[in-house]
Amino acid sequence: MTKVMKLTELEERHQRPVEKLHELAEEIYDQLDKGQIPNMKIPIRAKSNIRFVASKGVWKYGATKGIRSAKKLRGAYMLLRTMYMLDFIREMIKTEKSSTLREMYYISEGWDMAKFSSQDESNNLAEDLEILTECMREDLKLRPEEDGARVMGDVTLRERNRKGQKKKINCRDDVGDSGYGIPYNVEEDKIELLGTNAKFVIAIETGGMFDRLVENGFDEDANCVLVHLKGQPARSTRRFMKRLNKELNLPIVVFVDGDPWSFRIFASIAYGAIKTAHISEYLATPTAQYLGITSSDILNYDLPTDKLNSSDIRALESELTDPRFKDRFWKDEIETMLKIKKKAEQQALAKYGLDYVTDTYLPEKLSEIGIKI
């Protein structure tokens, strides 16, 4: 009985985007049938149009919308491309195929006047369709070139491979030194989370620091799960962490470089990224905590630094007006960094030796936020 229920849920998940695509196409055709100039209303994707949704604990798009109309030639071309893409996605869902965003761009070469002039156009349209259909990109069978990053720690899962077979994997005992590779699709029909004995998750920005913690055995010593973010984390990485937090009750702490760009990495994990605000409740983990490197760490640990460049300064000043950074903690950290005009990398902790980060820095920082190891 349980298997029948799961199959029904899966079928419904595949059917929903098809219905949404049809609704969108019908809306355009109805406008044409009534002699109206067709248009689509799409939320403005900018920090000025994100609002905090208390019930979900995340930032989502507000009510401000832009209109894409066929009244102008540029808008007419985009609506034409939209219809072609709707049909292509419908066919992929029907045949159980998928396409990378890059392939999507080249597929349009066969669409005559509807072909895209750049990949940015096709990427943006893919994001538009997510918003308009209220479906995730994975449900529309569109995937990025990059996959998620790596995981090392005591998490047991069951993954379905491309042949439909399910394999049980422990992300510490059944993997090599590089860890478990997060696939682009981490939804329940692909990955089932079975259990963990770990106490928390550390999300790590750089590969070098991830490897340092793995080599030092920090996942076992601290009984935690290490997740390599690979810089700005892929959606699959954020979704995977969201599931670890929600389904296995694992707290998420974020360990990144001390610079404005790394502050934004944390924001995308905890608050939701501006570009994906329409699906923040699926990707963001509102309870995630920032571990470091902080501006205060640069001073307190006397870390080697680099000077802020003009781009860094503009980014910090922009963050002061970003509603996601409105808390006093972030105001203080951003203002401190602007004052000292310095930034620091995670690897700067190696000044004190290769074991310092696991023997001293992380235990001290984790203790500050109530996690004892």
C-alpha positions in Angstrom: 0.0 0.0 0.0 2.9 2.4 0.9 4.6 1.8 -2.5 1.4 2.6 -4.3 1.1 5.9 -2.4 4.7 6.9 -3.2 4.2 6.1 -6.9 1.0 8.2 -6.9 2.9 11.2 -5.3 5.7 10.8 -7.9 3.2 10.8 -10.7 1.5 13.9 -9.3 4.8 15.7 -9.1 5.6 14.9 -12.7 2.0 15.9 -13.8 1.9 19.2 -12.0 4.5 21.0 -14.2 2.8 19.8 -17.3 -0.5 21.3 -16.1 1.2 24.6 -15.2 2.9 24.8 -18.6 -0.5 24.3 -20.3 -2.0 27.0 -18.2 0.7 29.4 -19.1 0.4 28.6 -22.8 -3.4 28.9 -22.7 -3.2 32.3 -21.0 -1.1 33.6 -24.0 -3.4 32.1 -26.5 -6.5 33.5 -24.8 -5.0 37.0 -25.0 -4.4 36.5 -28.7 -7.9 35.1 -29.2 -9.3 38.2 -27.6 -7.3 40.5 -29.9 -5.1 41.6 -27.0 -1.3 42.1 -27.2 0.0 39.1 -25.2 2.0 39.7 -22.1 3.4 38.0 -19.0 3.8 39.6 -15.5 6.9 38.5 -13.7 8.2 39.5 -10.3 11.2 41.9 -10.3 14.3 39.9 -9.2 16.1 42.5 -7.2 16.9 43.1 -3.5 14.4 46.0 -3.6 11.7 43.5 -4.2 12.4 40.8 -1.6 10.2 40.5 1.6 10.6 38.5 4.7 7.9 35.8 5.0 7.7 35.1 8.7 5.6 31.9 8.3 8.4 30.3 6.3 11.3 32.2 7.8 12.8 33.1 4.4 13.0 36.0 2.0 10.8 35.8 -1.1 9.8 38.2 -3.9 7.4 41.0 -3.1 4.4 42.2 -5.2 6.4 44.4 -7.7 6.2 42.9 -11.1 7.5 43.7 -14.5 5.5 43.2 -17.7 7.0 41.3 -20.7 4.8 42.4 -23.6 4.7 41.7 -27.3 4.1 45.4 -27.9 7.8 45.8 -28.5 9.9 43.6 -30.8 12.2 42.4 -28.0 9.3 41.4 -25.9 7.6 39.6 -28.8 10.8 37.6 -29.5 10.9 36.5 -25.8 7.3 35.5 -25.8 8.0 33.4 -28.9 10.9 31.8 -27.2 8.8 31.1 -24.2 6.3 29.2 -26.2 9.1 27.1 -27.9 10.6 26.4 -24.5 7.2 25.4 -23.0 6.8 22.8 -25.8 10.4 21.6 -25.4 10.0 21.1 -21.6 6.7 19.3 -22.1 8.3 16.9 -24.5 11.2 16.2 -22.1 8.8 15.4 -19.3 6.9 13.1 -21.6 10.0 11.2 -22.7 11.7 11.3 -19.3 14.7 13.2 -20.6 16.5 16.2 -19.2 18.6 19.0 -20.6 21.4 21.2 -19.2 20.9 24.9 -19.4 23.8 25.0 -21.9 22.1 22.4 -24.1 18.9 24.4 -23.8 20.7 27.3 -25.3 22.0 25.3 -28.3 18.6 23.5 -28.8 17.2 26.9 -29.7 19.5 27.1 -32.7 16.8 25.0 -34.4 14.0 27.4 -33.5 14.6 29.9 -36.4 13.5 33.3 -35.2 13.0 32.1 -31.7 16.6 31.2 -31.0 18.3 32.8 -28.1 21.0 35.5 -28.8 22.9 34.5 -25.6 22.9 31.9 -22.8 21.9 34.6 -20.3 18.6 34.9 -22.2 17.9 31.2 -21.9 19.0 31.0 -18.3 16.8 34.0 -17.4 13.8 32.5 -19.2 14.3 29.2 -17.3 14.2 31.2 -14.0 11.1 33.0 -15.3 9.3 29.7 -16.0 10.1 28.5 -12.5 8.5 31.5 -11.0 5.4 31.5 -13.3 4.8 27.7 -13.0 5.7 27.6 -9.3 7.7 24.5 -10.1 11.4 23.9 -9.4 13.8 23.8 -12.3 14.4 20.1 -11.7 10.7 19.4 -12.2 11.0 21.1 -15.6 13.8 18.7 -16.5 16.4 21.6 -16.7 19.7 21.2 -14.9 22.8 23.2 -14.5 26.2 22.2 -15.8 27.6 22.0 -12.3 26.4 19.5 -9.8 26.5 19.8 -6.0 29.7 19.5 -4.0 31.0 16.9 -1.6 29.9 15.4 1.8 32.0 13.6 4.4 30.3 12.4 7.6 28.0 9.9 9.2 24.9 10.2 7.1 23.3 7.2 5.6 21.1 7.5 2.5 19.6 5.5 -0.2 20.2 6.8 -3.7 18.5 5.7 -6.9 20.9 5.3 -9.8 20.2 5.9 -13.5 19.0 2.3 -13.9 16.4 2.8 -11.2 18.3 0.7 -8.7 18.6 1.9 -5.1 21.9 1.7 -3.2 22.5 2.3 0.5 25.5 4.6 1.1 27.1 6.0 4.3 28.8 9.3 3.4 31.8 8.4 5.7 32.3 4.7 5.6 31.3 3.9 2.0 33.2 6.7 0.2 36.8 7.7 -0.5 38.8 10.7 0.7 36.9 13.0 -1.7 33.5 12.1 0.0 30.1 11.6 -1.4 29.3 13.6 -4.5 25.9 15.5 -4.3 24.0 15.0 -7.6 22.0 17.8 -9.2 18.7 16.2 -8.2 18.4 15.6 -4.4 14.7 15.2 -4.1 13.0 12.3 -2.3 12.5 10.2 -5.4 16.3 10.3 -6.0 17.7 10.3 -2.4 16.1 9.0 0.7 17.8 10.1 4.0 17.9 7.1 6.3 19.6 8.4 9.4 22.7 9.9 11.1 24.5 9.8 14.4 26.1 13.2 13.7 25.3 16.3 15.9 25.6 19.1 13.3 26.7 20.1 9.8 29.6 22.4 8.9 29.2 24.0 5.5 32.7 24.9 4.2 33.4 27.3 1.4 36.8 26.2 0.0 38.0 22.8 -1.2 41.3 23.3 0.6 39.7 23.8 4.0 37.2 20.9 3.4 40.2 18.6 2.6 42.0 19.9 5.7 39.1 19.0 8.0 38.8 15.6 6.3 42.5 14.9 6.6 42.4 15.9 10.3 39.5 13.6 10.9 37.3 16.4 12.2 34.1 14.8 11.0 34.8 11.9 13.4 36.4 13.8 16.2 33.6 16.4 16.4 30.9 13.9 15.3 29.7 16.2 12.5 29.0 16.2 8.7 31.3 18.2 6.5 29.8 19.7 3.3 32.0 21.4 0.7 30.1 24.4 -0.7 32.4 24.8 -3.7 32.3 28.6 -3.5 28.8 29.9 -4.1 26.8 26.7 -3.4 24.8 25.0 -6.2 21.1 24.7 -5.6 21.4 21.0 -5.1 23.9 21.6 -2.2 21.6 24.1 -0.5 18.7 21.8 -1.0 20.6 18.8 0.4 21.6 20.8 3.5 18.0 22.0 3.9 16.9 18.3 3.9 19.6 17.4 6.4 18.3 20.1 8.7 14.6 19.5 8.3 14.5 15.7 8.1 17.5 14.7 10.3 17.3 17.7 12.7 21.0 18.6 12.1 22.0 22.2 12.9 23.8 24.0 10.0 26.9 26.2 10.7 28.6 28.0 7.9 32.4 28.3 7.8 33.6 30.6 4.9 36.2 33.2 4.1 36.0 36.6 5.7 35.0 38.9 2.8 31.8 40.4 1.4 31.3 37.7 -1.2 31.4 35.0 1.5 28.9 36.9 3.5 26.6 36.5 0.5 27.3 32.8 0.4 25.9 32.6 4.0 22.9 34.8 3.0 22.0 32.4 0.2 22.1 29.4 2.6 20.3 31.0 5.5 18.0 33.7 4.0 17.7 32.7 0.3 19.5 34.1 -2.7 17.9 37.0 -4.6 17.9 35.0 -7.9 16.1 32.1 -6.4 13.8 33.9 -3.9 10.8 32.3 -5.5 11.9 28.9 -4.1 13.6 30.0 -0.9 11.5 27.8 1.3 13.0 24.8 -0.6 16.6 25.9 -0.6 17.2 28.2 2.5 17.8 27.0 6.0 16.7 29.9 8.2 18.3 28.4 11.4 21.8 28.2 9.8 24.4 30.1 11.9 27.5 32.0 10.7 30.6 30.5 12.2 33.4 32.6 10.6 35.7 34.0 9.3 34.3 37.2 10.8 35.8 40.7 10.7 36.2 40.3 14.5 38.2 37.1 13.9 40.7 39.0 11.7 41.4 41.2 14.7 41.0 38.6 17.6 43.1 35.9 15.9 45.6 38.3 14.3 45.1 36.7 10.9 47.1 37.4 7.7 45.0 39.6 5.5 44.6 41.2 2.1 43.4 44.8 1.5 39.9 45.4 0.4 39.7 46.4 -3.3 37.2 48.9 -4.7 34.9 46.0 -5.7 34.9 44.6 -2.1 34.1 48.0 -0.7 31.1 48.5 -3.1 29.9 45.0 -2.2 30.0 45.8 1.5 28.3 49.1 1.1 25.6 47.4 -0.9 25.1 44.8 1.9 24.4 47.6 4.3 21.2 48.3 2.3 20.4 44.6 1.8 17.4 43.7 4.0 18.9 40.2 4.6 21.8 41.9 6.5 19.7 44.1 8.7 20.6 42.4 12.0 23.0 44.2 14.4 25.5 41.3 14.0 25.8 41.9 10.3 25.8 45.7 10.6 28.7 45.5 13.1 30.7 43.0 11.0 30.3 44.9 7.7 31.1 48.2 9.3 34.2 46.7 11.0 35.4 45.3 7.7 35.0 48.7 6.1 36.8 50.3 8.9 39.9 48.0 9.0 39.8 47.7 5.1 40.9 44.1 5.4 39.7 40.6 4.4 41.0 37.1 5.2 40.8 33.6 3.8 40.0 30.4 5.8 43.5 29.2 5.0 44.9 32.2 6.9 44.5 30.1 10.1 47.4 27.9 8.8 49.6 30.7 10.2 49.4 28.8 13.5 49.9 25.3 12.0 47.9 22.8 10.0 46.1 21.5 13.1 45.1 24.9 14.6 41.8 25.1 12.8 40.6 21.8 14.2 42.3 21.9 17.5 41.7 25.5 18.5 39.7 27.7 16.1 36.6 25.5 15.4 36.2 24.3 19.0 36.3 27.8 20.3 33.9 29.2 17.6 31.5 26.3 18.0 31.5 26.8 21.8 30.5 30.4 21.3 27.3 29.3 19.5 26.5 26.5 22.0 27.9 23.5 20.2 30.3 21.5 22.4 32.7 18.9 20.9 
